[in-house]
């Protein structure tokens, strides 16, 4: 039997189409993926992200542990609530997962990892923890709602009490605050402004219903995927995995090389790859011919297969087929061909960010 989030009954009551997603029964859509996508781009939408794995890292060596576990450096986090995006790597510099870590105190950090990678992530984190005076414990008593869109903050704030509103009033991007029983983070996965809100699991449906009454439209996994691809955000297991280094996945900015004396898992392999020359890169594509690019389709340049589509879709915002593709580093063409069924279709090479703040960039 699949896992169910604290919000599952709300999805059933809304006649959502439920699908299996990494072992969880999750809403694919509530009738129209396109309407849900546009709601987030133009107004406000919300996603049930309670299936993601929340891990509490506590102990006297919590900081030292995370400095060794992650490619980014949690020493950058000096203010309570500040968040950091990072890859968690294996010794070969492959990405075990991408995650967000929040600094709460010197001895307490909160880490949010993906849902489908839960078991291997927890096993890896616990294995590395053996070297440190630290505790790694999954937090399972929360519901998590992502409210995204140009009016997301306004509408989410309208369902908060006065004290909560005061606490989130000056919240900056990539910062979180404990507002009563809510943990409110100004983060997201759609390219829009908004919050990711953790609440006690027993409050989840009530908060979901309040947000819907305030005009926040429920949105499913399908809209979440088109939104994140338009924003050029990687999806684990597609645009990166344990066979791909951060340098090959447009995640070079998440590697903290300084201070040079900080060792972290995968550092030696990353440095060796950097010195030898990074073999592949992630590019954006916009299809110029009629069709839709999909994951797994081959990319061709000068008659040779040079890579593969890692994510592809029809973009509701731009009305064009967009994709991300991993190709040989040497590819510098302005146009390539994509093998779509039995045809090779022309695609323009662009930076892999197609929409920003609701505006099409391609």
DAZINOR-V652051 format. One record per residue. N is the residue number from 0. SS is DSSP state (H for helix, E for strand, - for the rest). PHI is phi in whole degrees, 0 to 359 (* if undefined). PSI is psi as a letter, one per 30 degrees, with the letter a starting at -180 (NA if undefined). Layout:
BEGIN
{{N:SS:PHI:PSI} {N:SS:PHI:PSI}}
END
This chain:
BEGIN
{{0:-:*:k} {1:-:286:l} {2:E:288:l} {3:-:232:k} {4:-:279:l} {5:-:299:f} {6:-:261:g} {7:H:306:e} {8:H:297:e} {9:H:296:e} {10:H:291:e} {11:H:297:e} {12:H:298:f} {13:-:269:g} {14:-:60:h} {15:-:292:k} {16:E:278:j} {17:E:266:k} {18:E:228:l} {19:E:279:k} {20:E:224:j} {21:-:60:h} {22:-:89:g} {23:E:242:k} {24:E:279:j} {25:E:231:l} {26:E:284:k} {27:E:282:e} {28:E:198:l} {29:-:248:g} {30:-:135:e} {31:-:217:j} {32:H:301:e} {33:H:293:e} {34:H:300:e} {35:H:293:e} {36:H:300:e} {37:H:295:e} {38:H:300:e} {39:H:289:e} {40:H:290:e} {41:H:251:f} {42:-:214:c} {43:-:202:k} {44:E:226:l} {45:E:221:k} {46:E:235:k} {47:E:278:j} {48:-:244:g} {49:-:293:f} {50:-:286:f} {51:-:294:l} {52:E:262:k} {53:E:256:k} {54:E:235:k} {55:E:265:k} {56:E:250:j} {57:E:227:l} {58:-:132:l} {59:-:296:f} {60:-:249:g} {61:H:301:e} {62:H:294:e} {63:H:300:e} {64:H:298:e} {65:H:291:f} {66:H:294:f} {67:H:272:e} {68:H:287:e} {69:E:248:l} {70:-:285:e} {71:-:277:l} {72:-:250:j} {73:H:291:f} {74:H:294:f} {75:H:292:f} {76:-:270:j} {77:-:241:f} {78:-:236:k} {79:-:304:k} {80:-:96:f} {81:E:294:k} {82:E:245:l} {83:E:219:k} {84:E:264:k} {85:E:205:l} {86:E:267:k} {87:E:251:j} {88:E:253:l} {89:-:266:a} {90:-:296:f} {91:-:272:g} {92:-:75:g} {93:E:286:l} {94:E:274:j} {95:E:290:e} {96:E:190:l} {97:E:251:l} {98:E:205:l} {99:E:240:k} {100:E:241:k} {101:E:251:k} {102:E:272:k} {103:E:252:e} {104:E:215:l} {105:-:298:f} {106:-:243:g} {107:E:211:j} {108:E:236:l} {109:E:244:k} {110:E:245:k} {111:E:243:j} {112:E:246:l} {113:-:290:l} {114:-:279:e} {115:-:290:f} {116:-:258:g} {117:H:310:e} {118:H:296:e} {119:H:289:e} {120:H:297:e} {121:H:298:e} {122:H:296:e} {123:H:293:e} {124:H:297:e} {125:H:290:e} {126:H:296:e} {127:H:294:e} {128:H:296:f} {129:-:299:f} {130:-:272:f} {131:-:227:l} {132:-:274:i} {133:-:207:l} {134:E:245:k} {135:E:240:j} {136:E:223:k} {137:E:290:k} {138:E:258:j} {139:-:247:g} {140:-:256:h} {141:E:235:k} {142:E:255:k} {143:E:231:k} {144:E:237:k} {145:E:261:j} {146:E:252:j} {147:E:226:k} {148:-:135:l} {149:-:298:f} {150:-:250:g} {151:H:296:e} {152:H:294:e} {153:H:302:e} {154:H:285:e} {155:H:293:e} {156:H:299:f} {157:-:292:f} {158:-:260:g} {159:-:271:l} {160:-:281:l} {161:H:301:e} {162:H:293:e} {163:H:295:e} {164:H:300:e} {165:H:294:e} {166:H:290:e} {167:H:265:f} {168:-:304:e} {169:-:248:g} {170:-:291:k} {171:-:270:l} {172:-:303:k} {173:-:65:h} {174:E:226:k} {175:E:236:l} {176:E:216:k} {177:E:275:j} {178:E:245:j} {179:-:66:b} {180:-:273:f} {181:E:262:k} {182:E:253:j} {183:E:251:j} {184:E:244:k} {185:-:271:i} {186:-:224:l} {187:-:178:a} {188:-:223:g} {189:-:234:f} {190:-:86:g} {191:-:249:l} {192:-:285:l} {193:E:152:a} {194:E:236:l} {195:E:244:j} {196:E:246:k} {197:E:259:k} {198:E:227:l} {199:E:307:k} {200:H:305:e} {201:H:289:f} {202:H:266:f} {203:H:304:e} {204:H:293:e} {205:H:297:e} {206:H:294:e} {207:H:303:e} {208:H:293:e} {209:H:296:e} {210:H:296:e} {211:H:296:e} {212:H:295:f} {213:-:276:g} {214:-:101:g} {215:-:270:k} {216:E:274:k} {217:E:299:k} {218:-:224:k} {219:-:257:a} {220:H:300:e} {221:H:296:e} {222:H:294:e} {223:H:299:e} {224:H:287:e} {225:H:292:e} {226:H:294:e} {227:H:291:e} {228:H:290:e} {229:H:303:e} {230:-:279:f} {231:-:75:g} {232:-:264:k} {233:-:293:k} {234:-:246:k} {235:E:297:k} {236:-:89:f} {237:-:235:d} {238:-:271:f} {239:E:200:l} {240:-:193:a} {241:-:286:f} {242:-:261:g} {243:-:236:k} {244:E:272:l} {245:H:301:f} {246:H:292:f} {247:H:263:f} {248:-:235:g} {249:-:57:g} {250:-:246:g} {251:H:302:e} {252:H:291:f} {253:H:268:f} {254:-:266:k} {255:-:264:j} {256:-:283:f} {257:-:253:k} {258:-:289:k} {259:-:297:f} {260:-:279:f} {261:-:284:j} {262:-:270:k} {263:-:214:l} {264:-:300:k} {265:-:95:f} {266:H:299:e} {267:H:299:e} {268:H:293:e} {269:H:297:e} {270:H:297:e} {271:H:295:e} {272:H:293:e} {273:H:297:e} {274:H:289:e} {275:H:282:f} {276:-:109:k} {277:-:288:k} {278:-:286:f} {279:E:225:l} {280:E:216:l} {281:E:256:k} {282:E:239:l} {283:E:258:k} {284:E:227:k} {285:E:237:k} {286:E:288:k} {287:-:263:f} {288:-:268:l} {289:-:281:k} {290:-:150:a} {291:-:226:k} {292:-:280:k} {293:-:226:l} {294:-:304:k} {295:-:98:f} {296:-:287:k} {297:E:279:k} {298:E:253:k} {299:E:237:k} {300:E:220:k} {301:-:52:h} {302:-:83:f} {303:E:249:k} {304:E:285:j} {305:E:245:f} {306:E:174:a} {307:E:214:k} {308:E:291:k} {309:E:260:f} {310:E:211:k} {311:E:207:k} {312:E:195:l} {313:E:266:k} {314:-:280:j} {315:-:295:e} {316:-:284:e} {317:-:267:f} {318:-:72:g} {319:-:237:l} {320:E:279:k} {321:E:237:l} {322:E:202:l} {323:E:247:k} {324:E:220:k} {325:E:263:k} {326:E:230:l} {327:E:300:k} {328:-:302:f} {329:-:286:f} {330:-:291:j} {331:-:231:g} {332:-:290:l} {333:-:278:f} {334:E:226:k} {335:E:227:l} {336:E:250:k} {337:E:240:k} {338:E:280:j} {339:E:252:j} {340:-:56:b} {341:-:263:g} {342:E:245:l} {343:E:255:j} {344:E:252:k} {345:E:279:k} {346:E:224:k} {347:E:272:k} {348:E:274:k} {349:E:223:l} {350:-:294:k} {351:-:284:h} {352:-:218:j} {353:-:256:f} {354:E:218:k} {355:E:225:k} {356:-:49:h} {357:-:84:f} {358:E:257:k} {359:E:291:k} {360:-:255:f} {361:-:231:NA}}
END
